[in-house]
Amino acid sequence: MGSESVSVLFKLYCLTVMTLVAATYTVALRYTRTISSGDLYFSTTAVCITEVIKLILSLGMLTKETGSPVRLKNAIVEHVFCSPKELLKLSVPSIVYAVQNNMAFIALSNLDAAVYQVTYQLKIPCTALCTVLMLNRSLSRLQWFSVFMLCGGVTLVQWKPAETTKVEIEQNPFLGFSAIAIAVLCSGFAGVYFEKVLKSSDTSLWVRNIQMYLSGIVVTLMGVYMTDGEQVLDKGFFFGYTPWVCFVVFLASVGGLYTSVVVKYTDNIMKGFSAAAAIVLSTVASVMLFGLQITITFASGAILVCVSIYLYGLPKQDTSKLSWQESDKESKQKLMTV
């Protein structure tokens, strides 16, 4: 099943919201891990709560879609309780997304928001490669060129990363970049895998989300137990939570749902279209909040990344139609000459 036909205005709306959410989420998360006063919260619990909120929101959307409690009950029974294979199938992206979300906390604890936002765009070539291998799609020469340009831009950004002056905690840039690398691999694979599952049947988007988030809650609870189990039992599940932390969790929940909508109604790779604007917004916010000192290499790399994202999003040309139009035009010119 291909992408459903929706208006251009709806697509622009989704991408605009995703841009604002992505930029705000990155900056707010960085703030809560480096500058915000108070006790540091457990990132594993934040990831778990995000999955719970996503499940609740998806249940609400499915309720609206089905239109009646009876249909809602039948849909849940059919696709959740009576479909263990489907739950198992959706547990794959659940595990991968759980790793990705936890890596985001590690990365933003050690890298500036703007550096993170630029480097994280490596998910585009990773997604492109997974798309070619898993969905049997092809990329144009311009798209491959933009992929290499993007990698070059990220290399410039990491060559001499911009520094922040208002962050007092000790940071490990190598650990941050390693976390981004893992998150990029997870994003590429999980996004394309979910797209393949989503577009291989007529099952509702919100049903698929419920299947995935149920598995996600189990996976993230296991992560809480294995990583911070003793401290959570001692200090409490919501230790260190502030209004800013709650805001970060909310943004992560909304961003996850909008990602699903974009994958459903457009294309998984279209998530990268709004990345250029998110980079600009994150950079401006980092300069104002964290005292980011922009270097020439960072600015050059960020510009290369933005241009590559734009080039990658350009539609492919139908060369067969183009050649036919050119030959038809030539034949008309010959007739006019005769």
N, C-alpha and C positions, 0 to 999 in steps of 0.2 A: 504494500500500500504506500503510495507516495504522499507528499505533503498535501494537506488539505488546502483548498482554495480559500484564502481570507483576503481582506482588503489590505492595500498598501498602508493605509492609515493605522490599522491594527498592528501591523508588523513594526512600523516606526514607533508606535506607542510602547510596544514590548521592549524594543531595543533601547529606547530612551530611558525607560525605567531601569533596565538592566545596567545601563551606563552609570546612572546616579547611584544605584545600590552598590555596584562593584567599587566605585571610587570611595563612597562614604564608608562602606564596610572595611575596606583596607585601612583607611586613615583612622577610623574609630578603634579597630582592633589593635593597631600599632599604639595608639594612645593608651589603651587599657593595659598593655603589656610593658610599657616603658615609662610613662609620665604620670598616669593617674595615681593619686595618693591612696593609701590604704593597703590592706593585705592582698596579695596576688591570688586570684582565683585559680581553680583547677580547669585547665583547658579541656580536659576529657569530659568533664561534666557539662561544659558549655556545648560541646559537640553533641552529646546525648540529648540535652534539652532541645537543641535545634531539631533533631529528628522527631522528637515528640510533637513539637509545634507543627512541623510539616505534616505529620500524620493527621493532626486535628484539623488543620486547614484543608487537607485533601478530602477528609470525610465531609467537611462542610460543603465543598465544591461538588462532591458526588451526590450529596443530599439534594442540592439545587438541580443537578443534572437529571437525576432520576425522577424528581418531582413528587414522590410519595414515600412514606416510611416503609411500605410493603416492598416496593421496588428496590429501595435501598437495602433492606434486609436480604432480599433475594440475590442482589448483586454481590453483597459481602459473603453470603453463604456459598455462592457458586464459585467466586473467584478467589476467595481466601481459605475458607474451611475445607472446601472440596477440591482445591487445586494445589496440592503439596508440590507438584513438579514446577508449577509456575512460581511459587514462592521460592523454591530452590534456585530457579533460573534467575530471579531478581535479587537473590542474596549475593550474587557475584558483584554487581555494581555497588551494592550496599557496603560490602567489605572494602572495596577499592575507594569509594567516596569517603568512608570513615578514616582511612589512612590519609587521604588527600586533605581532609579538613583539619586533622591533627597536625599535619605538616605545615599548614598555613600559620598556625599559632607559633610553631617553632621558628619558621622563617621570619615572621614579623616581629619576633622577639629579638632577632639578630640583624635585621636589615631594615632600612628605611622604607616607608610605604611606597615612595616613587620608584626606588630601585626594585622593590618587590613587584610592583605593577608592570614595569618594563620587562623584567626577567621572566615573569610568569607567562608572558606572551609566547614563550617557547611551546606552550600547549598547542599553538596553531600548527606548526610543522608536525608535532606528534599526532595531533588529531588528523592531519592530512594523510600521514603515513598509515594510520589505523583505518582511515576511510578507504584508501586504496586496497589495503590487504583484506579488510573484513567486509566491505560493502561493494567491492569490485568496481569502484569508480575510478575515473581517470582525471588527472590534473593537466591543465594547459602548461605550455612553456613559461608563460608569464607567471603563473602560480608557483611553479618550481623556482623561478628566479626570485620571486618575492619571499619564498621560504628561506633561501640562502641569504637574502638581504636582511631578513629578520634576525637570523642567527648571527650575522655580522654586527648588527646593531646591539644585540644583547651582549656580545663579546666586548664591544666598546664600553658599554655601561659597566660591566664587571671588571674591565681592565684597570680602571681607577675609580671605584665607586664614590658617589657623592657622600659627603660626611654631614652628620648632624651635630649641632652644638648644644641642644637643650636636653639631650638624652644622657642621663648620668649612670645608668646601669651598664654592667660589662656585657659586651656583645661579641659574638663569634661569627664573623662574616662567612667563613668556610662552612660552618654548620648551617647557617641560613641558606646559602646557595645549595647545599646538599639537600636540604628539606624542600626547596623549590624544585630541584631536579626530580625528586620522588613525586611531588605533587603534580608536576607536568606529565609524567608518565601515567599516573593514575587518572588524571583528567582526560587525556587523549583516549585511553582504552575504555574507561567507564562511560564516557560520553557517547562514543561510537557504538559500544555494546548496547547501551540503553536505547539508542536510536534504532538499532537493528531490531531489538525486541519490540519496540513501540510501533514500528512501521511494518512489522511482519504479520499483524493481525488487526482486527477492528475493535479490540478491547479498549475501553475508555482510558484516556490519559490518567484520570484520577484513580481508577482501579489499579493501574500499573504503579502509580505513585504510592498507593496504600500498601501494595505488595512489597515494594522496595523499602518503604519507611518502617514497616513492621520488622523486616530483617535488620534494618539499620539500627533500630532501638536495641535489639538483642546484641548486635555486634559492638555497639558503642558502650553498652553496659559492661560487657566483657572487658573492653578497653579501660573503663574506669576502675574495675576490680584489679586488673593486672598491673596498671600503671600507678594509680594513686589510691588503691584500696585501703590501706592502713590509715593514711592521712584523712581520707574522706570519712572513715568511721570515727576518727578522733575529732575532727573539726567540723564535720557536717558537709552535706552534698552541695549546699549553696554558700559555702565559705568564700568570703571575699567578693561576693556579688554586689555591684553598685548599679545605679541607673544606667551608667555607660555600658556596663557589661550586659545588662538586659537589652540595651539598644543594639549591641553587636549581635546577640543571639537572634533578635527580631530580624535584623538585616540579613543574616545568614539564612533564616527560614524563608523569607520573601524571595531572596535571590535564588534559592534552590528551586522554588516553584516556578519562577519566571524562566529559569533555564529549561525546565521541562516543557513549558509552553512554546518557547522558541524552537526547541528540538522537534516538537510535534508539528507545528504549523509552518516552519520554514526549513532550516537545515542546521545540523549540529555545528557546522563550521561558522555559521552566521553569528554565533556568540562572540566571535572575534571582531565583528564589524564595529562594535561600540568601544573596543579596547583603546583606540587612539584617544578618544575623548576622555575616557577614564584615566589614562596616563597623564593627560594635561591637568585634569582636576586634582589628581593625587599629588602631582608635582607642586601645584600652587598651594595646596593645603599643607604639604610638607615644609615648604619654605616659611609659611606663616606660623605653623604650630611647633615644628621641630627644629627650626633654624637650619634647614637644609642648605648646604653650600653647593650650588650646581657647578660642575666642572665642564670644560669644553668637551671632553670625551663622553661625559654623561649626556650632554645636550645633543651631540652628534649622534650618539647611539639611539637616543629616544626618538629623534627625527627619522632616522632610518627605519626604526620599528613602526612608527606611525605610517610612513609612506608604504612600507611593505604590506601592512594590513590593508591599506586602501587598494593597492594593486591586486592583492589576493582576492579581494571582494568584487573585482570587476567581472561582469558576466562573460562567459565564453562566447566567442564568435562562431556562428554556424558557417563554416567555410564552404560547405557544399552549396548552401543557399546563396552565399556571396558570389561564388564562382559562376553559378547559374545566372545571377542577376547581371554580372559583368559580361558574360557571353551574349546574353539577350540584348544588352545595351549596345555591344559591338555590332551585332547583326542588324539592329535598327539603324545604326549609323551608316552601315554599308548600303542598306536599302535607300536611305536618304541621298547618299552619294550617287547611286545609280540613277 
